[in-house]
Amino acid sequence: MRQCDVRTPEQALAYITECNLATVSSMAMHKSRSKSEFARQISIAQIAIDWMMQMNVSFATESSIMQIVSEYGSSVKAWSEQYIPKGE
């Protein structure tokens, strides 16, 4: 979803959540990331996904949100671990 495609509050929440997840995956790849900021970003994304599920907000089938819900038991932390370099 692109910013210009957002037309509803539900789409806005999904868009912002996807943007936050991009931040989480990017931070995970850096060895010098701030652990507290990384945890904060994961927490924000987790709250957003929890809200989306509680409010039955739909999300694109080809999205990070869908992957987290379907493959990682809705856990942003578990999803983010795939991006952390081995040995950390």
N, C-alpha and C positions, 0 to 999 in steps of 0.2 A: 504494500500500500504506500502510496506517495502522499505527501502533505496536501497536495492540491485535490486529492480524491476524498478527503475527509469531509463528510456532510452531516454526521450525527454525533451525539455525545458518545455513543458506543464505539464508533469508528475512531473518535479522538482518543479515547482511553486505550484502544488497541494500538494506535499509532504511537502514542507516547510510551507505552509499555515496550513495543518493539525497539524504539530508540534507546530506551534504558537497557534493554537486553544487549544491544549492540555495544553499549558502554561496558557492560559486565564482561562480555566476551573479549573485548579489546583489552580491558584491564587485566584479565586473567592471563593473557599472553606475555605480560611484562613481568620480569623477575623483580624489578624495583618498585612494584606497585605498593601503595599504602594499604596495608592489611585492613585498617579500620574503614577507609573509604571504600574498599572493595566490598567489605561486609555490609556497609551502608547501602551501596548500590544494589547488592543482592536482595537486601531486605525490602527496598523500595519496589523492585521488580516482583518480589514474592507477594507483597501486599496487593499490587495491581492485578496480578493473576488471580489471587484469591478473590478479590472483588469481582473480577470478570466472571469467575465461576459462580459465585454467590448470586450475581445479578443475571445469570444466563446470557451474558454478552457473547455473541459469536465472534470467532476470529478466523482468519484465513487458514485454509487447510495446509498451505505451504508456508507457514510462519514458524518462528521460533517458539511462540506461545503454544501452538498446537504440538510441536515436538516435545516441549516440556511437559505438557499435560498427558500426552499419550505414551511417551517413552521414559519419562523420568518421574512418574508419580506426582506430577505438579511441583516438583522441587527445583527451584532455580539454582540452589547450591549444587545439587547433584549434576544438573545440566552444565553448570559453569566449569566443573572439574575437567571436562573433556578438553578445555582450552588451556589449562595450566600445563606448562612444560614439564616433561618427565623429570623426576628427581627433586621436585620441590615439596 
